[in-house]
Amino acid sequence: MAKASNDYFGLNYVVSLILAIIPVTAWICGAVTRFMEGKIVAGLIRLIFGFTIVWILDIIWMIMNKKIIRIINI
């Protein structure tokens, strides 16, 4: 399992926020980071529902907490 970090692939907050705002990159980066952490179910949920409420929640949590919050820890 990969080491968990606060942002996408260990990038800084601003770059990760920009990636999270763009729907396609948020979908891809979100799924890849979940799979890298060994969270297969969370990665699959991210792939299936990535363009819906999951995307909006990621942006809101990231702006409020200055880091990516792992909402689903499955």
Distance bins in CASP14 RR format, pairs under 12 A and 6 or more apart:
PFRMAT RR
TARGET T0000
AUTHOR 0000-0000-0000
RMODE 2
METHOD distances of the structure
MODEL  1
1 33 0 0 0 0 0 1 0 0 0 0 0
1 34 0 0 0 0 0 1 0 0 0 0 0
1 35 0 0 0 0 0 1 0 0 0 0 0
1 36 1 0 0 1 0 0 0 0 0 0 0
1 37 1 0 0 1 0 0 0 0 0 0 0
1 38 1 0 1 0 0 0 0 0 0 0 0
1 39 0 0 0 0 1 0 0 0 0 0 0
1 40 0 0 0 0 0 1 0 0 0 0 0
2 9 0 0 0 0 1 0 0 0 0 0 0
2 10 0 0 0 0 0 1 0 0 0 0 0
2 32 0 0 0 0 0 1 0 0 0 0 0
2 33 0 0 0 0 1 0 0 0 0 0 0
2 34 0 0 0 0 0 1 0 0 0 0 0
2 35 0 0 0 0 1 0 0 0 0 0 0
2 36 1 0 1 0 0 0 0 0 0 0 0
2 37 1 0 1 0 0 0 0 0 0 0 0
2 38 1 0 0 1 0 0 0 0 0 0 0
2 39 0 0 0 0 0 1 0 0 0 0 0
3 9 0 0 0 0 0 1 0 0 0 0 0
3 10 0 0 0 0 1 0 0 0 0 0 0
3 33 0 0 0 0 0 1 0 0 0 0 0
3 36 0 0 0 0 1 0 0 0 0 0 0
3 37 0 0 0 0 1 0 0 0 0 0 0
3 38 0 0 0 0 0 1 0 0 0 0 0
4 10 0 0 0 0 1 0 0 0 0 0 0
4 33 0 0 0 0 1 0 0 0 0 0 0
4 34 0 0 0 0 0 1 0 0 0 0 0
4 36 0 0 0 0 1 0 0 0 0 0 0
4 37 1 0 1 0 0 0 0 0 0 0 0
4 38 0 0 0 0 1 0 0 0 0 0 0
4 39 0 0 0 0 1 0 0 0 0 0 0
4 67 0 0 0 0 0 1 0 0 0 0 0
4 68 0 0 0 0 1 0 0 0 0 0 0
4 69 0 0 0 0 0 1 0 0 0 0 0
4 70 1 0 0 1 0 0 0 0 0 0 0
4 73 0 0 0 0 0 1 0 0 0 0 0
5 11 0 0 0 0 1 0 0 0 0 0 0
5 12 0 0 0 0 0 1 0 0 0 0 0
5 13 0 0 0 0 0 1 0 0 0 0 0
5 16 0 0 0 0 1 0 0 0 0 0 0
5 29 0 0 0 0 0 1 0 0 0 0 0
5 33 0 0 0 0 1 0 0 0 0 0 0
5 36 0 0 0 0 1 0 0 0 0 0 0
5 37 0 0 0 0 1 0 0 0 0 0 0
5 67 0 0 0 0 1 0 0 0 0 0 0
5 68 0 0 0 0 1 0 0 0 0 0 0
5 70 0 0 0 0 0 1 0 0 0 0 0
6 12 0 0 0 0 1 0 0 0 0 0 0
6 13 1 0 0 1 0 0 0 0 0 0 0
6 16 0 0 0 0 1 0 0 0 0 0 0
6 17 0 0 0 0 0 1 0 0 0 0 0
6 33 0 0 0 0 0 1 0 0 0 0 0
6 61 0 0 0 0 0 1 0 0 0 0 0
6 62 0 0 0 0 1 0 0 0 0 0 0
6 65 0 0 0 0 1 0 0 0 0 0 0
6 66 0 0 0 0 1 0 0 0 0 0 0
6 67 1 1 0 0 0 0 0 0 0 0 0
6 68 1 0 0 1 0 0 0 0 0 0 0
6 69 0 0 0 0 1 0 0 0 0 0 0
6 70 0 0 0 0 1 0 0 0 0 0 0
7 13 1 0 0 1 0 0 0 0 0 0 0
7 14 0 0 0 0 1 0 0 0 0 0 0
7 15 1 0 0 1 0 0 0 0 0 0 0
7 16 1 1 0 0 0 0 0 0 0 0 0
7 17 0 0 0 0 1 0 0 0 0 0 0
7 18 0 0 0 0 0 1 0 0 0 0 0
7 19 0 0 0 0 1 0 0 0 0 0 0
7 20 0 0 0 0 1 0 0 0 0 0 0
7 29 0 0 0 0 1 0 0 0 0 0 0
7 30 0 0 0 0 0 1 0 0 0 0 0
7 33 0 0 0 0 1 0 0 0 0 0 0
7 58 0 0 0 0 0 1 0 0 0 0 0
7 62 0 0 0 0 1 0 0 0 0 0 0
7 65 0 0 0 0 0 1 0 0 0 0 0
7 66 0 0 0 0 1 0 0 0 0 0 0
7 67 1 0 0 1 0 0 0 0 0 0 0
7 68 1 0 1 0 0 0 0 0 0 0 0
7 69 0 0 0 0 0 1 0 0 0 0 0
7 70 0 0 0 0 0 1 0 0 0 0 0
8 14 0 0 0 0 0 1 0 0 0 0 0
8 15 1 0 0 1 0 0 0 0 0 0 0
8 16 1 0 1 0 0 0 0 0 0 0 0
8 17 0 0 0 0 1 0 0 0 0 0 0
8 18 0 0 0 0 1 0 0 0 0 0 0
8 19 1 0 1 0 0 0 0 0 0 0 0
8 20 1 0 0 1 0 0 0 0 0 0 0
8 21 0 0 0 0 0 1 0 0 0 0 0
8 22 0 0 0 0 0 1 0 0 0 0 0
8 25 0 0 0 0 1 0 0 0 0 0 0
8 26 0 0 0 0 1 0 0 0 0 0 0
8 27 0 0 0 0 0 1 0 0 0 0 0
8 28 0 0 0 0 1 0 0 0 0 0 0
8 29 1 0 1 0 0 0 0 0 0 0 0
8 30 1 0 0 1 0 0 0 0 0 0 0
8 31 0 0 0 0 0 1 0 0 0 0 0
8 32 0 0 0 0 1 0 0 0 0 0 0
8 33 1 0 1 0 0 0 0 0 0 0 0
8 34 0 0 0 0 0 1 0 0 0 0 0
8 36 0 0 0 0 0 1 0 0 0 0 0
8 37 0 0 0 0 0 1 0 0 0 0 0
8 58 0 0 0 0 0 1 0 0 0 0 0
8 62 0 0 0 0 1 0 0 0 0 0 0
8 67 0 0 0 0 0 1 0 0 0 0 0
8 68 1 0 0 1 0 0 0 0 0 0 0
8 70 0 0 0 0 0 1 0 0 0 0 0
9 15 0 0 0 0 1 0 0 0 0 0 0
9 16 0 0 0 0 1 0 0 0 0 0 0
9 19 0 0 0 0 1 0 0 0 0 0 0
9 25 0 0 0 0 0 1 0 0 0 0 0
9 28 0 0 0 0 0 1 0 0 0 0 0
9 29 1 0 0 1 0 0 0 0 0 0 0
9 30 0 0 0 0 0 1 0 0 0 0 0
9 32 0 0 0 0 1 0 0 0 0 0 0
9 33 1 0 0 1 0 0 0 0 0 0 0
9 36 0 0 0 0 1 0 0 0 0 0 0
9 37 0 0 0 0 0 1 0 0 0 0 0
9 68 0 0 0 0 0 1 0 0 0 0 0
10 16 1 0 0 1 0 0 0 0 0 0 0
10 19 0 0 0 0 0 1 0 0 0 0 0
10 29 0 0 0 0 0 1 0 0 0 0 0
10 33 0 0 0 0 1 0 0 0 0 0 0
10 36 0 0 0 0 0 1 0 0 0 0 0
10 67 0 0 0 0 0 1 0 0 0 0 0
10 68 0 0 0 0 1 0 0 0 0 0 0
11 17 0 0 0 0 1 0 0 0 0 0 0
11 18 0 0 0 0 1 0 0 0 0 0 0
11 19 1 0 0 1 0 0 0 0 0 0 0
11 20 0 0 0 0 0 1 0 0 0 0 0
11 25 0 0 0 0 0 1 0 0 0 0 0
11 29 0 0 0 0 1 0 0 0 0 0 0
11 33 0 0 0 0 0 1 0 0 0 0 0
11 67 0 0 0 0 0 1 0 0 0 0 0
11 68 0 0 0 0 0 1 0 0 0 0 0
12 18 0 0 0 0 0 1 0 0 0 0 0
12 19 0 0 0 0 0 1 0 0 0 0 0
12 66 0 0 0 0 0 1 0 0 0 0 0
12 67 0 0 0 0 0 1 0 0 0 0 0
13 19 0 0 0 0 0 1 0 0 0 0 0
13 20 0 0 0 0 0 1 0 0 0 0 0
13 62 0 0 0 0 1 0 0 0 0 0 0
13 63 0 0 0 0 0 1 0 0 0 0 0
13 65 0 0 0 0 0 1 0 0 0 0 0
13 66 1 0 1 0 0 0 0 0 0 0 0
13 67 1 0 0 1 0 0 0 0 0 0 0
13 68 0 0 0 0 1 0 0 0 0 0 0
14 20 0 0 0 0 0 1 0 0 0 0 0
14 21 0 0 0 0 0 1 0 0 0 0 0
14 62 0 0 0 0 0 1 0 0 0 0 0
14 63 0 0 0 0 0 1 0 0 0 0 0
14 66 0 0 0 0 0 1 0 0 0 0 0
15 21 0 0 0 0 0 1 0 0 0 0 0
15 22 0 0 0 0 0 1 0 0 0 0 0
15 25 0 0 0 0 0 1 0 0 0 0 0
15 29 0 0 0 0 0 1 0 0 0 0 0
15 62 0 0 0 0 0 1 0 0 0 0 0
15 68 0 0 0 0 0 1 0 0 0 0 0
16 22 0 0 0 0 0 1 0 0 0 0 0
16 25 0 0 0 0 0 1 0 0 0 0 0
16 26 0 0 0 0 1 0 0 0 0 0 0
16 29 0 0 0 0 1 0 0 0 0 0 0
16 30 0 0 0 0 0 1 0 0 0 0 0
16 33 0 0 0 0 1 0 0 0 0 0 0
16 58 0 0 0 0 0 1 0 0 0 0 0
16 59 0 0 0 0 0 1 0 0 0 0 0
16 61 0 0 0 0 0 1 0 0 0 0 0
16 62 1 0 0 1 0 0 0 0 0 0 0
16 63 0 0 0 0 0 1 0 0 0 0 0
16 65 0 0 0 0 0 1 0 0 0 0 0
16 66 0 0 0 0 1 0 0 0 0 0 0
16 67 0 0 0 0 1 0 0 0 0 0 0
16 68 1 0 0 1 0 0 0 0 0 0 0
16 69 0 0 0 0 0 1 0 0 0 0 0
17 25 0 0 0 0 0 1 0 0 0 0 0
17 26 0 0 0 0 0 1 0 0 0 0 0
17 29 0 0 0 0 0 1 0 0 0 0 0
17 58 0 0 0 0 0 1 0 0 0 0 0
17 59 0 0 0 0 1 0 0 0 0 0 0
17 60 0 0 0 0 0 1 0 0 0 0 0
17 61 0 0 0 0 0 1 0 0 0 0 0
17 62 1 0 1 0 0 0 0 0 0 0 0
17 63 1 0 0 1 0 0 0 0 0 0 0
17 64 0 0 0 0 0 1 0 0 0 0 0
17 65 0 0 0 0 0 1 0 0 0 0 0
17 66 0 0 0 0 1 0 0 0 0 0 0
17 67 0 0 0 0 1 0 0 0 0 0 0
17 68 0 0 0 0 1 0 0 0 0 0 0
18 25 0 0 0 0 1 0 0 0 0 0 0
18 26 0 0 0 0 1 0 0 0 0 0 0
18 29 0 0 0 0 0 1 0 0 0 0 0
18 59 0 0 0 0 0 1 0 0 0 0 0
18 62 0 0 0 0 0 1 0 0 0 0 0
19 25 1 0 1 0 0 0 0 0 0 0 0
19 26 1 0 0 1 0 0 0 0 0 0 0
19 27 0 0 0 0 0 1 0 0 0 0 0
19 28 0 0 0 0 1 0 0 0 0 0 0
19 29 1 0 1 0 0 0 0 0 0 0 0
19 30 0 0 0 0 1 0 0 0 0 0 0
19 32 0 0 0 0 0 1 0 0 0 0 0
19 33 0 0 0 0 0 1 0 0 0 0 0
19 55 0 0 0 0 0 1 0 0 0 0 0
19 58 0 0 0 0 0 1 0 0 0 0 0
19 59 0 0 0 0 0 1 0 0 0 0 0
19 62 0 0 0 0 1 0 0 0 0 0 0
19 68 0 0 0 0 1 0 0 0 0 0 0
20 26 1 0 1 0 0 0 0 0 0 0 0
20 27 0 0 0 0 0 1 0 0 0 0 0
20 28 0 0 0 0 0 1 0 0 0 0 0
20 29 1 0 0 1 0 0 0 0 0 0 0
20 30 0 0 0 0 1 0 0 0 0 0 0
20 33 0 0 0 0 0 1 0 0 0 0 0
20 50 0 0 0 0 0 1 0 0 0 0 0
20 54 0 0 0 0 0 1 0 0 0 0 0
20 55 0 0 0 0 1 0 0 0 0 0 0
20 56 0 0 0 0 0 1 0 0 0 0 0
20 57 0 0 0 0 0 1 0 0 0 0 0
20 58 1 0 1 0 0 0 0 0 0 0 0
20 59 1 0 1 0 0 0 0 0 0 0 0
20 60 0 0 0 0 0 1 0 0 0 0 0
20 61 0 0 0 0 1 0 0 0 0 0 0
20 62 1 0 1 0 0 0 0 0 0 0 0
20 63 0 0 0 0 1 0 0 0 0 0 0
20 67 0 0 0 0 0 1 0 0 0 0 0
20 68 1 0 0 1 0 0 0 0 0 0 0
20 69 0 0 0 0 0 1 0 0 0 0 0
21 27 0 0 0 0 0 1 0 0 0 0 0
21 29 0 0 0 0 0 1 0 0 0 0 0
21 55 0 0 0 0 1 0 0 0 0 0 0
21 56 0 0 0 0 0 1 0 0 0 0 0
21 58 0 0 0 0 1 0 0 0 0 0 0
21 59 1 0 0 1 0 0 0 0 0 0 0
21 60 0 0 0 0 0 1 0 0 0 0 0
21 62 0 0 0 0 1 0 0 0 0 0 0
21 63 0 0 0 0 1 0 0 0 0 0 0
22 28 0 0 0 0 1 0 0 0 0 0 0
22 29 0 0 0 0 1 0 0 0 0 0 0
22 30 0 0 0 0 0 1 0 0 0 0 0
22 51 0 0 0 0 0 1 0 0 0 0 0
22 55 0 0 0 0 1 0 0 0 0 0 0
22 58 0 0 0 0 0 1 0 0 0 0 0
22 59 0 0 0 0 0 1 0 0 0 0 0
23 29 0 0 0 0 0 1 0 0 0 0 0
23 30 0 0 0 0 0 1 0 0 0 0 0
23 50 0 0 0 0 1 0 0 0 0 0 0
23 51 1 0 1 0 0 0 0 0 0 0 0
23 52 0 0 0 0 0 1 0 0 0 0 0
23 54 0 0 0 0 0 1 0 0 0 0 0
23 55 1 0 0 1 0 0 0 0 0 0 0
23 56 0 0 0 0 0 1 0 0 0 0 0
23 58 0 0 0 0 0 1 0 0 0 0 0
23 59 0 0 0 0 1 0 0 0 0 0 0
24 30 0 0 0 0 0 1 0 0 0 0 0
24 31 0 0 0 0 0 1 0 0 0 0 0
24 50 0 0 0 0 0 1 0 0 0 0 0
24 51 0 0 0 0 1 0 0 0 0 0 0
24 55 0 0 0 0 0 1 0 0 0 0 0
25 31 0 0 0 0 0 1 0 0 0 0 0
25 32 0 0 0 0 0 1 0 0 0 0 0
25 33 0 0 0 0 0 1 0 0 0 0 0
25 50 0 0 0 0 0 1 0 0 0 0 0
25 51 0 0 0 0 0 1 0 0 0 0 0
25 55 0 0 0 0 0 1 0 0 0 0 0
25 58 0 0 0 0 0 1 0 0 0 0 0
26 32 0 0 0 0 0 1 0 0 0 0 0
26 33 0 0 0 0 0 1 0 0 0 0 0
26 46 0 0 0 0 1 0 0 0 0 0 0
26 50 1 0 0 1 0 0 0 0 0 0 0
26 51 0 0 0 0 1 0 0 0 0 0 0
26 52 0 0 0 0 0 1 0 0 0 0 0
26 54 0 0 0 0 1 0 0 0 0 0 0
26 55 1 0 1 0 0 0 0 0 0 0 0
26 56 0 0 0 0 1 0 0 0 0 0 0
26 57 0 0 0 0 0 1 0 0 0 0 0
26 58 1 0 0 1 0 0 0 0 0 0 0
26 59 1 0 0 1 0 0 0 0 0 0 0
26 62 0 0 0 0 1 0 0 0 0 0 0
26 68 0 0 0 0 0 1 0 0 0 0 0
27 33 0 0 0 0 0 1 0 0 0 0 0
27 34 0 0 0 0 0 1 0 0 0 0 0
27 43 0 0 0 0 0 1 0 0 0 0 0
27 45 0 0 0 0 0 1 0 0 0 0 0
27 46 1 0 0 1 0 0 0 0 0 0 0
27 47 1 0 0 1 0 0 0 0 0 0 0
27 48 0 0 0 0 0 1 0 0 0 0 0
27 49 0 0 0 0 1 0 0 0 0 0 0
27 50 1 0 1 0 0 0 0 0 0 0 0
27 51 1 0 0 1 0 0 0 0 0 0 0
27 52 0 0 0 0 0 1 0 0 0 0 0
27 54 0 0 0 0 1 0 0 0 0 0 0
27 55 1 0 0 1 0 0 0 0 0 0 0
27 58 0 0 0 0 1 0 0 0 0 0 0
28 34 0 0 0 0 0 1 0 0 0 0 0
28 35 0 0 0 0 0 1 0 0 0 0 0
28 43 0 0 0 0 0 1 0 0 0 0 0
28 46 0 0 0 0 1 0 0 0 0 0 0
28 47 0 0 0 0 1 0 0 0 0 0 0
28 50 0 0 0 0 1 0 0 0 0 0 0
28 51 0 0 0 0 0 1 0 0 0 0 0
28 55 0 0 0 0 0 1 0 0 0 0 0
29 35 0 0 0 0 0 1 0 0 0 0 0
29 36 0 0 0 0 0 1 0 0 0 0 0
29 43 0 0 0 0 0 1 0 0 0 0 0
29 46 0 0 0 0 1 0 0 0 0 0 0
29 47 0 0 0 0 0 1 0 0 0 0 0
29 50 0 0 0 0 0 1 0 0 0 0 0
29 55 0 0 0 0 0 1 0 0 0 0 0
29 58 0 0 0 0 1 0 0 0 0 0 0
29 62 0 0 0 0 0 1 0 0 0 0 0
29 68 0 0 0 0 1 0 0 0 0 0 0
30 36 0 0 0 0 1 0 0 0 0 0 0
30 37 0 0 0 0 0 1 0 0 0 0 0
30 39 0 0 0 0 0 1 0 0 0 0 0
30 42 0 0 0 0 1 0 0 0 0 0 0
30 43 1 0 0 1 0 0 0 0 0 0 0
30 44 0 0 0 0 0 1 0 0 0 0 0
30 45 0 0 0 0 0 1 0 0 0 0 0
30 46 1 0 1 0 0 0 0 0 0 0 0
30 47 0 0 0 0 1 0 0 0 0 0 0
30 49 0 0 0 0 0 1 0 0 0 0 0
30 50 0 0 0 0 1 0 0 0 0 0 0
30 51 0 0 0 0 0 1 0 0 0 0 0
30 54 0 0 0 0 1 0 0 0 0 0 0
30 55 0 0 0 0 1 0 0 0 0 0 0
30 57 0 0 0 0 0 1 0 0 0 0 0
30 58 1 0 0 1 0 0 0 0 0 0 0
30 59 0 0 0 0 0 1 0 0 0 0 0
30 62 0 0 0 0 0 1 0 0 0 0 0
30 68 0 0 0 0 1 0 0 0 0 0 0
30 69 0 0 0 0 0 1 0 0 0 0 0
30 70 0 0 0 0 1 0 0 0 0 0 0
30 71 0 0 0 0 0 1 0 0 0 0 0
30 72 0 0 0 0 0 1 0 0 0 0 0
31 37 0 0 0 0 0 1 0 0 0 0 0
31 38 0 0 0 0 0 1 0 0 0 0 0
31 39 0 0 0 0 0 1 0 0 0 0 0
31 40 0 0 0 0 0 1 0 0 0 0 0
31 41 0 0 0 0 0 1 0 0 0 0 0
31 42 0 0 0 0 1 0 0 0 0 0 0
31 43 1 0 1 0 0 0 0 0 0 0 0
31 44 0 0 0 0 1 0 0 0 0 0 0
31 45 0 0 0 0 1 0 0 0 0 0 0
31 46 1 0 1 0 0 0 0 0 0 0 0
31 47 1 0 1 0 0 0 0 0 0 0 0
31 48 0 0 0 0 1 0 0 0 0 0 0
31 49 0 0 0 0 0 1 0 0 0 0 0
31 50 1 0 0 1 0 0 0 0 0 0 0
31 51 0 0 0 0 0 1 0 0 0 0 0
31 54 0 0 0 0 0 1 0 0 0 0 0
31 55 0 0 0 0 0 1 0 0 0 0 0
31 58 0 0 0 0 0 1 0 0 0 0 0
31 72 0 0 0 0 0 1 0 0 0 0 0
32 38 0 0 0 0 0 1 0 0 0 0 0
32 39 0 0 0 0 0 1 0 0 0 0 0
32 42 0 0 0 0 0 1 0 0 0 0 0
32 43 0 0 0 0 1 0 0 0 0 0 0
32 46 0 0 0 0 1 0 0 0 0 0 0
32 47 0 0 0 0 1 0 0 0 0 0 0
33 39 0 0 0 0 1 0 0 0 0 0 0
33 42 0 0 0 0 1 0 0 0 0 0 0
33 43 0 0 0 0 1 0 0 0 0 0 0
33 46 0 0 0 0 1 0 0 0 0 0 0
33 58 0 0 0 0 0 1 0 0 0 0 0
33 68 1 0 0 1 0 0 0 0 0 0 0
33 70 0 0 0 0 1 0 0 0 0 0 0
34 40 1 0 0 1 0 0 0 0 0 0 0
34 41 0 0 0 0 1 0 0 0 0 0 0
34 42 1 0 1 0 0 0 0 0 0 0 0
34 43 1 1 0 0 0 0 0 0 0 0 0
34 44 0 0 0 0 1 0 0 0 0 0 0
34 45 0 0 0 0 1 0 0 0 0 0 0
34 46 1 0 1 0 0 0 0 0 0 0 0
34 47 0 0 0 0 1 0 0 0 0 0 0
34 48 0 0 0 0 0 1 0 0 0 0 0
34 50 0 0 0 0 0 1 0 0 0 0 0
34 54 0 0 0 0 0 1 0 0 0 0 0
34 58 0 0 0 0 0 1 0 0 0 0 0
34 68 0 0 0 0 0 1 0 0 0 0 0
34 70 1 0 0 1 0 0 0 0 0 0 0
34 71 0 0 0 0 0 1 0 0 0 0 0
34 72 1 0 0 1 0 0 0 0 0 0 0
34 73 0 0 0 0 1 0 0 0 0 0 0
34 74 0 0 0 0 1 0 0 0 0 0 0
35 41 0 0 0 0 0 1 0 0 0 0 0
35 42 0 0 0 0 1 0 0 0 0 0 0
35 43 1 0 1 0 0 0 0 0 0 0 0
35 44 0 0 0 0 1 0 0 0 0 0 0
35 45 0 0 0 0 0 1 0 0 0 0 0
35 46 0 0 0 0 1 0 0 0 0 0 0
35 47 0 0 0 0 1 0 0 0 0 0 0
36 42 0 0 0 0 0 1 0 0 0 0 0
36 43 0 0 0 0 1 0 0 0 0 0 0
36 46 0 0 0 0 0 1 0 0 0 0 0
37 43 0 0 0 0 1 0 0 0 0 0 0
37 46 0 0 0 0 0 1 0 0 0 0 0
37 68 0 0 0 0 0 1 0 0 0 0 0
37 70 1 0 0 1 0 0 0 0 0 0 0
37 72 0 0 0 0 0 1 0 0 0 0 0
37 73 0 0 0 0 1 0 0 0 0 0 0
37 74 0 0 0 0 0 1 0 0 0 0 0
38 44 0 0 0 0 0 1 0 0 0 0 0
38 70 0 0 0 0 0 1 0 0 0 0 0
38 73 0 0 0 0 0 1 0 0 0 0 0
38 74 0 0 0 0 1 0 0 0 0 0 0
39 45 0 0 0 0 1 0 0 0 0 0 0
39 46 0 0 0 0 1 0 0 0 0 0 0
39 70 1 0 0 1 0 0 0 0 0 0 0
39 71 0 0 0 0 0 1 0 0 0 0 0
39 72 1 0 0 1 0 0 0 0 0 0 0
39 73 1 0 0 1 0 0 0 0 0 0 0
39 74 1 0 1 0 0 0 0 0 0 0 0
40 46 0 0 0 0 0 1 0 0 0 0 0
40 47 0 0 0 0 0 1 0 0 0 0 0
40 72 0 0 0 0 0 1 0 0 0 0 0
40 74 0 0 0 0 1 0 0 0 0 0 0
41 47 0 0 0 0 0 1 0 0 0 0 0
41 48 0 0 0 0 0 1 0 0 0 0 0
41 72 1 0 0 1 0 0 0 0 0 0 0
41 73 0 0 0 0 1 0 0 0 0 0 0
41 74 1 0 1 0 0 0 0 0 0 0 0
42 48 0 0 0 0 0 1 0 0 0 0 0
42 49 0 0 0 0 0 1 0 0 0 0 0
42 50 0 0 0 0 0 1 0 0 0 0 0
42 54 0 0 0 0 1 0 0 0 0 0 0
42 70 1 0 0 1 0 0 0 0 0 0 0
42 71 0 0 0 0 1 0 0 0 0 0 0
42 72 1 0 1 0 0 0 0 0 0 0 0
42 73 1 0 0 1 0 0 0 0 0 0 0
42 74 1 0 1 0 0 0 0 0 0 0 0
43 49 0 0 0 0 0 1 0 0 0 0 0
43 50 0 0 0 0 1 0 0 0 0 0 0
43 54 0 0 0 0 0 1 0 0 0 0 0
43 70 0 0 0 0 0 1 0 0 0 0 0
43 71 0 0 0 0 0 1 0 0 0 0 0
43 72 0 0 0 0 1 0 0 0 0 0 0
43 73 0 0 0 0 0 1 0 0 0 0 0
43 74 0 0 0 0 1 0 0 0 0 0 0
44 50 0 0 0 0 0 1 0 0 0 0 0
44 54 0 0 0 0 0 1 0 0 0 0 0
44 72 0 0 0 0 0 1 0 0 0 0 0
44 74 0 0 0 0 1 0 0 0 0 0 0
45 52 0 0 0 0 0 1 0 0 0 0 0
45 53 0 0 0 0 0 1 0 0 0 0 0
45 54 1 0 0 1 0 0 0 0 0 0 0
45 57 0 0 0 0 0 1 0 0 0 0 0
45 70 0 0 0 0 0 1 0 0 0 0 0
45 71 0 0 0 0 1 0 0 0 0 0 0
45 72 1 0 0 1 0 0 0 0 0 0 0
45 73 0 0 0 0 0 1 0 0 0 0 0
45 74 1 0 0 1 0 0 0 0 0 0 0
46 52 0 0 0 0 0 1 0 0 0 0 0
46 53 0 0 0 0 0 1 0 0 0 0 0
46 54 1 0 0 1 0 0 0 0 0 0 0
46 55 0 0 0 0 1 0 0 0 0 0 0
46 57 0 0 0 0 0 1 0 0 0 0 0
46 58 0 0 0 0 1 0 0 0 0 0 0
46 68 0 0 0 0 0 1 0 0 0 0 0
46 70 0 0 0 0 0 1 0 0 0 0 0
46 71 0 0 0 0 1 0 0 0 0 0 0
46 72 1 0 0 1 0 0 0 0 0 0 0
46 74 0 0 0 0 0 1 0 0 0 0 0
47 54 0 0 0 0 0 1 0 0 0 0 0
48 54 0 0 0 0 1 0 0 0 0 0 0
48 72 0 0 0 0 0 1 0 0 0 0 0
49 55 0 0 0 0 1 0 0 0 0 0 0
49 56 0 0 0 0 0 1 0 0 0 0 0
49 57 0 0 0 0 0 1 0 0 0 0 0
49 58 0 0 0 0 0 1 0 0 0 0 0
49 71 0 0 0 0 0 1 0 0 0 0 0
49 72 0 0 0 0 0 1 0 0 0 0 0
50 56 0 0 0 0 1 0 0 0 0 0 0
50 57 0 0 0 0 0 1 0 0 0 0 0
50 58 0 0 0 0 1 0 0 0 0 0 0
50 59 0 0 0 0 0 1 0 0 0 0 0
50 71 0 0 0 0 0 1 0 0 0 0 0
50 72 0 0 0 0 0 1 0 0 0 0 0
51 58 0 0 0 0 0 1 0 0 0 0 0
52 58 0 0 0 0 0 1 0 0 0 0 0
53 59 0 0 0 0 0 1 0 0 0 0 0
53 60 0 0 0 0 0 1 0 0 0 0 0
53 61 0 0 0 0 0 1 0 0 0 0 0
53 71 0 0 0 0 0 1 0 0 0 0 0
53 72 0 0 0 0 0 1 0 0 0 0 0
54 60 0 0 0 0 0 1 0 0 0 0 0
54 61 0 0 0 0 0 1 0 0 0 0 0
54 68 0 0 0 0 0 1 0 0 0 0 0
54 69 0 0 0 0 0 1 0 0 0 0 0
54 70 0 0 0 0 0 1 0 0 0 0 0
54 71 1 0 0 1 0 0 0 0 0 0 0
54 72 0 0 0 0 1 0 0 0 0 0 0
55 61 0 0 0 0 0 1 0 0 0 0 0
55 62 0 0 0 0 0 1 0 0 0 0 0
55 71 0 0 0 0 0 1 0 0 0 0 0
56 62 0 0 0 0 0 1 0 0 0 0 0
56 63 0 0 0 0 0 1 0 0 0 0 0
56 71 0 0 0 0 0 1 0 0 0 0 0
57 63 0 0 0 0 0 1 0 0 0 0 0
57 64 0 0 0 0 0 1 0 0 0 0 0
57 65 0 0 0 0 0 1 0 0 0 0 0
57 68 0 0 0 0 0 1 0 0 0 0 0
57 69 0 0 0 0 1 0 0 0 0 0 0
57 70 0 0 0 0 0 1 0 0 0 0 0
57 71 1 0 0 1 0 0 0 0 0 0 0
57 72 0 0 0 0 0 1 0 0 0 0 0
58 64 0 0 0 0 0 1 0 0 0 0 0
58 65 0 0 0 0 0 1 0 0 0 0 0
58 67 0 0 0 0 0 1 0 0 0 0 0
58 68 1 0 0 1 0 0 0 0 0 0 0
58 69 1 0 0 1 0 0 0 0 0 0 0
58 70 0 0 0 0 1 0 0 0 0 0 0
58 71 1 0 0 1 0 0 0 0 0 0 0
58 72 0 0 0 0 0 1 0 0 0 0 0
59 65 0 0 0 0 0 1 0 0 0 0 0
59 68 0 0 0 0 0 1 0 0 0 0 0
59 69 0 0 0 0 0 1 0 0 0 0 0
60 68 0 0 0 0 0 1 0 0 0 0 0
60 69 0 0 0 0 1 0 0 0 0 0 0
60 71 0 0 0 0 0 1 0 0 0 0 0
61 67 0 0 0 0 1 0 0 0 0 0 0
61 68 1 0 0 1 0 0 0 0 0 0 0
61 69 1 0 1 0 0 0 0 0 0 0 0
61 70 0 0 0 0 1 0 0 0 0 0 0
61 71 1 0 0 1 0 0 0 0 0 0 0
61 72 0 0 0 0 0 1 0 0 0 0 0
62 68 1 0 1 0 0 0 0 0 0 0 0
62 69 1 0 0 1 0 0 0 0 0 0 0
62 70 0 0 0 0 0 1 0 0 0 0 0
62 71 0 0 0 0 0 1 0 0 0 0 0
63 69 0 0 0 0 0 1 0 0 0 0 0
65 71 0 0 0 0 0 1 0 0 0 0 0
END
